[in-house]
C-alpha cells in the first residue's frame, strides 16, 4: 500500500521510496497475473521508472486482466463507453485498490477546490449506479468527487438527453446551500448547462451562489461545433456567483483514481504516488519537452496490472517548476495520436 498517498499530493517526492513501492507492486502483479507475466517474462528489476514493464491501453479491450491473490477480492468491472469501436476497456475493481483510488482522487481534487464538503450535482442519470456487475466511465468520473460531497444528486432523467434536466431538484438544494459542486462530461456540461435554457427562477438563485464546475471527458465534440475552452468557461461562470470556478481534469478508465486537473497556468501536475513518461511513438525512446505518446504510472492499483499504461494520447513534459507552486512533473495534453480510435470515455 502506497505510503506516499498519505502526504500532500504535490509536495517534493522521495524518488527512492516511489521506486521501492513501484517495484513491490510490479512483482505482485507479475506473480498474480499470468497474462501480464507472459508479456514480460524476463523482467526482474529496474533502477528508473522507464525500465518497468507496461501495457498498451488497447490490451484492456482484448484481454480480461486480473490479478489473483489471497489479499485481493475482485468485484465490479469498470467499462469505457466504447463510442466508436463498440469494444469497452474492462478494468477489474477491488476493495483494496478502490479505497486507495478514492483517497487519491479526493486528495488531488481537494488541492484544487478545497476540502469543504458541498452538494454534488451530476449531469447524468442515476441509472448507471444500478448497473449489474459493471460501472460506466462517466459514473466513475463523477464518483471521484464523492468524498468531497455532502450529498449527491443526478440531474438528468435520460443520460443521453441534455434537455432532460430536473431543474426543480436543483432549486430545492440552492434554497439551503451557498456553494455547489457541478460535475459533467465536457460536452454534456456545455449542452445541458451552459447552452440550456435555465429557468429564470433557478438562474436568479444560481447567480448568488459559488459554483465549482468540474468536467472531464475531452473536447472532440465541442471542437466539432467550434466551442473553445474560453467560451465554455465564460458561459459557465456567467451562471454562477462570485468565486465560482471551472476545473478541467484528465484521467483514464485504465488509471482509476489518478486525475490530472489543469492548473491556473494551463498545466497538469503529477501527484506523489504517480509518474508520467512521454515516448516517441515509433522508437519508444523517452522525450522531454517534445510531443510524444503519454505513459501513465501509479502505485495504487492492485487488482490488475493497470498501474503502468502506455496511452494513445499525446503530451509534452514541461521542464521547470510551475508558477502555481506545485512540485513534481507538469505536462501539457496535446490530443490523440493520429488514426487511432476516438475514445468515448476520455477523448481529448
N, C-alpha and C positions, 0 to 999 in steps of 0.2 A: 504494500500500500504506500502510495507516494507521500512522503513526509513533507515534500516541497509544497504540497497543496494546502498546508496549514500556515503558510506565510502569505503576506500581501502579494497579489498576483504579478505586480510589475516592479518588485524590488530587485536588487542585484542578486544574481544566481550563483550558487556554488556549482560549477560545472562538473566537478568530480562526483558530487552527490547525484546529479542528474544522470551521469553516465552509469553509475552503480545501479540506480533504480531502473534505467532502461535495459541494462544487461540482465538484471533479475527477471524483468517482465518478458524479455525476448526468449530467455531459456525456458521460462514457464510455458510460453506459447508453443515453442518448438517441441517440448515434451508432451504437451496435451493435445496438439492438433496435427494429425497425421498429414493432411493436405499441405499445411504450411511447412512441415518437415521435409516433404518431398520437393517443395520449391527451393529450399535452401539446405540441402543435405550435408554440405561441407562446412557450414558456418560454425565457428567456435567462439570467437571473441572479437571485440572491437575496441579501439582506443579513441575514436571520434564518432560523432553521430552519423556521418555519411557512410560508415562501414557496416551499419546494422542492416539486417535483411528487411526488405519492404515488399509490399504487394501493390500492383497496379489496381486502381479503383475499379476497373472493368471486371476484375475477377469476382467481385461480390455479386455480380449479376449472373455468374455462371456456376459458382461453387457455394454450397451451403457450409461456410466455415464455422467451426465450433470447437472450443477448447474443452476437453474432458478432464475433470479433476474433482477430487473429493471436496475441495473448497469452493467449487463453482456450481451453482444451481441455475440452469438456464430457464428463461421464461418466455415473454412475448418476443415477437420479431418486429423490428423497425423496418419499414419499407419506404423506398423512394417512390415518387409518384409516376415515374416512367412515362412521361408525357409523349415522347416520340417513339421509343422502341417498343413499348409495351412490356418490357422486362425490368422488374424492380431490383435494385440492390436489396439484399436481405442481411440485416445486422441483428445478430442474436443478442438480446438483452439479458443481463443477470443482475441480481440484487447488489452484489459487491460493487460492480462497475457503476451501476445506476446511482448508488449513494455517492460515489466519488464524482461522477459526472454532474450530478445535481449541485454538489458543493462547488464544483469548478465553475459551471456557468453562472451560479449566483455570485461567486466572488468576482469574476471578471465583469459582469454586468453592473454589480454594485459599485465598482470603481468608476464607472461612467455615469451612473444615475443615482447613486447613493443607496443606503441600506434601508431607508424608510419604507415601510410597507404601505401600499395603496391598493385600491381595487384594480384588477387587471381585466380589461375588456379585450376580447379576442375576436377578430374579424374572420370567424369561421363558424362551423356548426359543431355542436357538442356530440353529434352522432359518431364522429371519428374516435371519441374516447371509449365508445362501447363496442368497437370492432373486436371480434373474437380472434384471439391469437396473434393479432398484429396491430401496429400503430403507424399512422402515416407520418411522413416527414413534417408536414405542416403542423400537425398537432404536437409533435415532439418539439419543434422550434418554439411554439407558444408556451409549452410547459417548462421550457428552460427558464422562464420568468416566474414560475410558480413560487419559488422560495422568497421572492421579493413582493409577493402579492398578499393582501389581506383577504381577498375574495376573488373569484374568477367568474366572469360572465361571457358567454358566447353570443355574439350579436347577429349572426346570420341564420336565418331559417334554412337556407339552402347554401351549402359551402361553395357552390359554383355560381351563385347569383348575387352580384353586388347590390342589387336592388331589393334584396330580402332582409334589409337591416331592421332590427327591432328597436327603433329609436325610443319607444316608450319605456323600455327597460333601462336604457342608459339615463334617462331623465330621472328615474327613481334614485339611482346611485348619486347623481350630481346634486340632488337636493340635500344629501347628507355628507358629501365629501368635497374637499377643496383641491384635491390632487388625484390624478388618474393616470394609469399605465394603459396604453393602447397598443396592441400588437397585431400586425397583419403581414402577410406576404406583400412584397413591394407593390406589385400590380393591383392587389386587392385593396391595399390601403389607398391607392390613388382612385380606383373606381368606386369603392364603397364609401369612402370618407371625403377625400379631397374634392372629387368631382360630383359627388352625390348631392342631391337637394336635401340638406339637413333641415328638418322642420325648424321654423323660426323660433319657437319657444325653446327648443334644445340649443340652437345656435347662440341665443342670448345668454343662456346659462353657461355654455362652454367658454365663452369669452371672459368669464370671470374666474375660470379655473386654470390651474397649472397642469398641463398635459404633457406627458413624456411619451412621444410616439417612438415605437421600436419596430423596425422592419428588417426582413431578410428575404432571400429568395431570388435576387438578381434583377437585372434591368432589361433583359431581352424584349419583353412585351412592351415596356414603356418606350424603349428605343424605337420600336416599330411604329409607334404613334407619336414620335418626336417629343417625348417628355424628358426633360433634363432633371438632374438631381436638384438643381437650384429651384426649378419650378415646383417640383414635388414638395420640397421643404417650405417654400413660400406659401403654397396653398394650404399645407397642413397647419403651419404656425398661425395662419390667419384665422383659424377656427378656435385657437386656444388663447389663454390669458398670459399675463406677464410671467416670465420664467419658463415658458414652455420650450421644449427642445425636441429634436429629431435625432435618433440614433440608428444607424445602418450597420448591421453586423453580418459577417460572412461565416458560414460553417458548412460542414458536410454531414450527411447521414452516416457516412463511414467514420466520422470522428466525433461521435456524440460527446457533448459536454464541453467541447473546446470551441469557443466562439471568438470572433475577431471583430469587435466594433471599430468603426472608424473614428479616430480622434478629431479634435477641432482643427488639426493641421493637415488632415487628409490622409493619415497613415493608419495602418492596422498593426497592433502590437502583440507580441507573443508572450504568453504567461510563463511563469517559472517552470511549470510542470509540462511544458510543450516545447517544441522547436520546429523550425521550418528550414527546408533547403530549396534551392532553385537549381534545376538541372537543364542542360542542353537536351532538347527533345530527341536528338539523333545520337549524340555521343554519350549522353548521360553524365557528362562532366559537370562539376559544380560551377555555378555562376554567381558573381557578386556585382550588384549594381547594373545588371543586364537582364533583359526579359528572358524567361525560361519557364520550364514546367515545374509547378509547385509540388513539393513533397511535405506532408504534414506528419508530425511525430508527437506522441504524448506518452505519459507513464501511468495512465489511469484506466486503461481498457484491458480487462482480464478475461472476459467471456469468450473472446475470439480474437484472432490476430489482426485487428483493425487499428492497432496502435501506431503503425508506420505505413502510410499510404501515399503512393505517387498519384496525384490527381491529374485531371485533364484541363486544369486551369493554368493560366499564365500569370506570372507575378514577377516583381523585381524587389530584391532586398535592397534597402536604402541604408548606406553606411552612416554611422554617427548617431548621436542621441537626439531624440525629438524635442522640440520646444515645449511639448506638453509635460515633460519631466519624467515620463515612464522609461524604465530601464529595459534592456533586452533588445532583441531584434525588432525592427519595424519593416513593413513591406507595403508595396502598392499592388493591388489586384488589377490586372490588365485585361481580363476577358478569358475567352475559351481558346484552346488550341484549334486552329482551323480544321474543318472537315471532321469534327467529332460530334457525337450526339448532343443535342441541346437537352440538358438535364432538367427535368420538371421540378426538382426539389431545390436546387441551388444554382441554377444557371446564372452566369454573370455577364 
